[in-house]
Amino acid sequence: MKRVKKNVKKERHIFTKVFIGLLMFFFYLPIVYTVIFSFNSSKSLSKFGGFSLQWYERLFNNSDMMDSIFYTIAIAVLATVISTIVGKITAIGLSKSNKVLRGIVEQINDLPIMNPDIVTAIGLLMFFSSLAIRKGFITLLLAHIMFCIPYVILSVMPKLRSLDPNILDAALDLGCTPVQALTKVIVPQITSGIMAGALIAFTMSFDDFVISYFVTGNGVNNISIMIYTMSKRVNPTINAVSTLIIAVITIGLVIANVAPVIKEKRAKKKQGLN
């Protein structure tokens, strides 16, 4: 009986490994395919003709593409910084508000996340048009800040709930000013939530297409819009752009995961020396 149970467990374990392996293969095969064919010497997207950097050369020589990369990074960085600051302050304020107000604001905060992108995009388009605001860099930035803030609030709120409710009062009783209590006591305790919210905001902004397509204008395009226009015809430069994006995201994830570990090790070393 025990042998039968062990065999069943072994079979399930093997099946789980095979299933996960197939799942990872399905997820990562397109990424590997894109990276390999970004170095293809021919225009074919199905046959590899040899190693070449010509598509990267064409990418960097394409002024429209370089402009779109600049706008994408500029918008993503600005939207991340502003939405992280606003979202962090809002989350801290909500944590000290009464339950009714907090519940109402949290429900409102969930609307942009639950709303389909196309509905949000049309709403923003109508809003900017009604105010006669010329579509371009500013409207694109405002739209990205708007849909990034809810993700930051959602990331920070659980960390604030896990804090001791008396920690702020204790800091004030020990002589901290409200600003010092916020910056030196509260913020360090919720840093991981803030970083998670910032990463999500950056990713959402960097990757957005639908909302950006509706609110931009005057030649201001991000990478998503540029790739959409390029996809209508066979252009292997798309592979080069995609590979660079994959590289940037991978480096960002590695830094985000390795930095806390290094920081923790340094803190332990300092404690050991003391």
C-alpha positions as CSV (number, residue, x, y, z in Angstrom):
1,M,0.0,0.0,0.0
2,K,2.8,2.4,0.9
3,R,4.6,1.5,-2.3
4,V,1.5,2.3,-4.3
5,K,1.2,5.7,-2.6
6,K,4.9,6.4,-3.2
7,N,4.5,5.5,-6.9
8,V,1.4,7.7,-7.2
9,K,3.3,10.7,-5.6
10,K,6.3,10.1,-7.8
11,E,4.1,10.1,-10.9
12,R,2.3,13.3,-9.8
13,H,5.7,14.9,-9.2
14,I,7.0,13.9,-12.6
15,F,3.7,15.1,-14.3
16,T,4.0,18.4,-12.4
17,K,7.6,18.9,-13.6
18,V,6.7,18.1,-17.2
19,F,3.7,20.4,-17.1
20,I,5.7,23.3,-15.7
21,G,8.5,22.6,-18.2
22,L,6.0,22.8,-21.1
23,L,4.4,25.9,-19.7
24,M,7.8,27.7,-19.4
25,F,8.7,26.5,-22.9
26,F,5.4,28.0,-24.2
27,F,6.0,31.3,-22.4
28,Y,9.7,31.8,-23.3
29,L,9.9,30.3,-26.8
30,P,8.6,33.5,-28.5
31,I,11.1,35.6,-26.5
32,V,14.0,33.4,-27.5
33,Y,12.7,33.4,-31.1
34,T,12.6,37.2,-31.2
35,V,16.1,37.6,-29.8
36,I,17.6,35.1,-32.2
37,F,16.0,36.6,-35.3
38,S,17.0,40.1,-34.3
39,F,20.5,39.0,-35.4
40,N,19.3,37.5,-38.7
41,S,21.1,38.7,-41.8
42,S,18.0,38.2,-44.1
43,K,14.6,39.8,-43.9
44,S,12.9,36.4,-43.4
45,L,11.1,36.0,-40.1
46,S,11.1,32.2,-40.4
47,K,14.6,31.3,-41.9
48,F,17.8,32.2,-40.2
49,G,20.3,33.4,-42.9
50,G,23.3,34.1,-40.7
51,F,24.5,36.4,-37.9
52,S,24.2,40.2,-38.5
53,L,23.8,43.4,-36.6
54,Q,22.2,45.3,-39.5
55,W,18.8,45.6,-37.9
56,Y,20.3,47.2,-34.8
57,E,22.2,49.6,-37.1
58,R,19.0,50.5,-38.9
59,L,17.2,50.9,-35.6
60,F,19.8,53.4,-34.3
61,N,19.8,55.2,-37.7
62,N,16.0,55.6,-37.7
63,S,15.3,59.0,-36.2
64,D,11.5,58.2,-35.8
65,M,12.3,55.0,-33.8
66,M,14.9,56.8,-31.6
67,D,12.4,59.6,-30.9
68,S,9.8,57.0,-29.9
69,I,12.3,55.3,-27.6
70,F,13.1,58.7,-26.0
71,Y,9.4,59.5,-25.5
72,T,8.7,56.1,-24.1
73,I,11.5,56.3,-21.5
74,A,10.9,59.9,-20.6
75,I,7.1,59.3,-20.1
76,A,7.7,56.1,-18.2
77,V,10.3,57.7,-15.8
78,L,8.3,60.9,-15.2
79,A,5.0,59.0,-14.7
80,T,6.6,56.5,-12.3
81,V,8.3,59.2,-10.2
82,I,5.1,61.4,-10.0
83,S,2.7,58.5,-9.5
84,T,4.9,56.9,-6.8
85,I,5.1,60.2,-4.8
86,V,1.3,60.9,-5.2
87,G,0.3,57.3,-4.6
88,K,2.6,56.9,-1.5
89,I,1.3,60.1,0.1
90,T,-2.3,59.2,-0.7
91,A,-1.9,55.7,0.8
92,I,-0.4,57.1,4.0
93,G,-3.2,59.6,4.3
94,L,-5.9,57.0,3.7
95,S,-4.3,54.7,6.4
96,K,-5.0,57.5,8.9
97,S,-8.5,58.3,7.7
98,N,-11.8,57.0,9.0
99,K,-13.2,53.7,7.5
100,V,-16.0,55.3,5.5
101,L,-13.7,57.8,3.7
102,R,-11.1,55.1,3.2
103,G,-13.6,52.6,1.8
104,I,-15.0,55.2,-0.7
105,V,-11.5,56.3,-1.9
106,E,-10.4,52.6,-2.3
107,Q,-13.5,51.8,-4.4
108,I,-12.8,54.8,-6.6
109,N,-9.1,53.8,-6.8
110,D,-10.2,50.4,-8.2
111,L,-12.2,51.8,-11.1
112,P,-9.3,52.6,-13.4
113,I,-7.8,49.1,-12.8
114,M,-11.1,47.3,-13.4
115,N,-12.1,49.5,-16.4
116,P,-11.2,48.2,-19.9
117,D,-8.4,50.3,-21.4
118,I,-10.5,51.2,-24.4
119,V,-13.1,52.8,-22.1
120,T,-10.4,54.8,-20.2
121,A,-8.8,55.8,-23.4
122,I,-12.1,57.2,-24.9
123,G,-12.9,58.9,-21.6
124,L,-9.5,60.7,-21.5
125,L,-9.8,61.6,-25.2
126,M,-13.2,63.2,-24.6
127,F,-11.9,64.9,-21.5
128,F,-8.9,66.5,-23.2
129,S,-11.0,67.4,-26.2
130,S,-13.7,69.1,-24.1
131,L,-10.9,71.2,-22.4
132,A,-9.4,72.0,-25.8
133,I,-6.1,70.7,-24.7
134,R,-3.7,70.0,-27.6
135,K,-2.8,66.3,-27.6
136,G,0.9,65.6,-27.3
137,F,3.5,65.0,-24.7
138,I,1.6,66.6,-21.8
139,T,-1.7,64.7,-22.4
140,L,0.3,61.4,-22.8
141,L,2.1,62.1,-19.5
142,L,-1.1,63.0,-17.6
143,A,-2.8,59.9,-18.9
144,H,0.0,57.6,-17.8
145,I,0.2,59.3,-14.3
146,M,-3.6,58.8,-14.0
147,F,-3.5,55.0,-14.6
148,C,-0.3,54.4,-12.7
149,I,-1.3,56.0,-9.4
150,P,-3.9,53.2,-8.5
151,Y,-1.3,50.5,-8.8
152,V,1.1,52.3,-6.4
153,I,-1.7,52.8,-3.9
154,L,-2.6,49.1,-4.1
155,S,1.0,48.1,-3.6
156,V,1.6,50.4,-0.6
157,M,-1.7,49.9,1.3
158,P,-1.0,46.3,2.5
159,K,2.4,47.3,3.9
160,L,0.7,50.2,5.8
161,R,-1.9,47.8,7.2
162,S,0.8,45.5,8.5
163,L,2.5,48.3,10.5
164,D,1.9,48.8,14.2
165,P,-0.8,51.5,14.4
166,N,1.0,53.2,17.3
167,I,4.3,53.6,15.5
168,L,3.6,57.1,14.4
169,D,2.5,58.2,17.8
170,A,5.6,56.7,19.3
171,A,7.8,58.5,16.9
172,L,6.1,61.8,17.7
173,D,6.4,61.2,21.5
174,L,10.1,60.6,21.1
175,G,10.6,64.1,19.6
176,C,10.1,63.5,15.8
177,T,8.4,66.2,13.8
178,P,5.5,65.0,11.6
179,V,7.8,65.2,8.5
180,Q,10.6,63.3,10.3
181,A,8.2,60.7,11.5
182,L,7.0,60.2,7.9
183,T,10.4,60.1,6.2
184,K,12.4,58.3,8.9
185,V,9.9,56.0,10.4
186,I,7.0,55.3,8.2
187,V,8.6,55.3,4.7
188,P,11.5,53.0,5.5
189,Q,9.0,50.4,6.8
190,I,7.0,50.4,3.5
191,T,9.9,50.7,1.1
192,S,9.3,47.3,-0.4
193,G,5.7,48.2,-1.2
194,I,6.8,51.5,-2.7
195,M,9.4,49.8,-4.9
196,A,6.8,47.2,-6.0
197,G,4.4,50.0,-6.9
198,A,7.1,51.9,-8.8
199,L,8.1,48.8,-10.8
200,I,4.5,48.1,-11.7
201,A,3.9,51.7,-12.7
202,F,7.0,51.8,-14.9
203,T,6.0,48.5,-16.6
204,M,2.4,49.7,-17.2
205,S,3.6,53.0,-18.6
206,F,6.4,51.5,-20.8
207,D,4.1,48.8,-22.2
208,D,0.9,50.9,-22.7
209,F,-0.6,51.1,-26.2
210,V,-4.4,51.6,-26.2
211,I,-4.6,54.6,-23.9
212,S,-1.4,56.1,-25.5
213,Y,-2.8,55.7,-29.0
214,F,-5.9,57.8,-28.1
215,V,-4.3,60.6,-26.1
216,T,-1.1,61.4,-28.1
217,G,-0.5,63.6,-31.1
218,N,1.8,66.1,-32.7
219,G,4.3,63.3,-33.7
220,V,4.8,62.1,-30.1
221,N,4.7,58.3,-30.2
222,N,5.9,55.7,-27.8
223,I,7.4,52.3,-28.7
224,S,4.1,50.5,-28.7
225,I,2.5,52.8,-31.2
226,M,5.7,52.8,-33.4
227,I,5.8,49.0,-33.4
228,Y,2.0,48.9,-34.3
229,T,2.7,51.1,-37.3
230,M,5.7,48.9,-38.3
231,S,3.8,45.6,-37.9
232,K,1.7,46.4,-41.0
233,R,4.6,45.4,-43.2
234,V,7.4,42.9,-42.7
235,N,10.2,44.7,-40.8
236,P,12.8,42.7,-38.8
237,T,13.7,45.9,-37.0
238,I,10.8,45.1,-34.7
239,N,12.8,42.1,-33.4
240,A,15.8,44.4,-32.6
241,V,13.5,46.8,-30.7
242,S,11.8,44.0,-28.8
243,T,15.2,42.5,-27.9
244,L,16.4,45.8,-26.4
245,I,13.2,46.1,-24.4
246,I,13.6,42.5,-23.1
247,A,17.2,43.4,-22.2
248,V,16.2,46.5,-20.3
249,I,13.4,44.7,-18.4
250,T,15.7,41.8,-17.5
251,I,18.4,44.1,-16.2
252,G,15.8,46.1,-14.2
253,L,14.4,42.9,-12.6
254,V,17.9,41.6,-11.8
255,I,18.8,44.9,-10.1
256,A,15.4,45.0,-8.2
257,N,15.9,41.5,-6.9
258,V,19.7,41.6,-6.2
259,A,19.8,45.1,-4.6
260,P,17.8,44.2,-1.5
261,V,19.9,41.0,-1.0
262,I,23.1,43.0,-1.2
263,K,21.7,45.7,1.2
264,E,20.6,43.0,3.7
265,K,24.1,41.4,3.6
266,R,25.8,44.7,4.2
267,A,23.4,45.4,7.1
268,K,24.3,42.0,8.6
269,K,28.0,42.7,8.2
270,K,27.6,46.1,10.0
271,Q,25.7,44.4,12.8
272,G,28.5,41.8,13.1
273,L,31.2,44.4,13.3
274,N,29.3,46.4,16.0
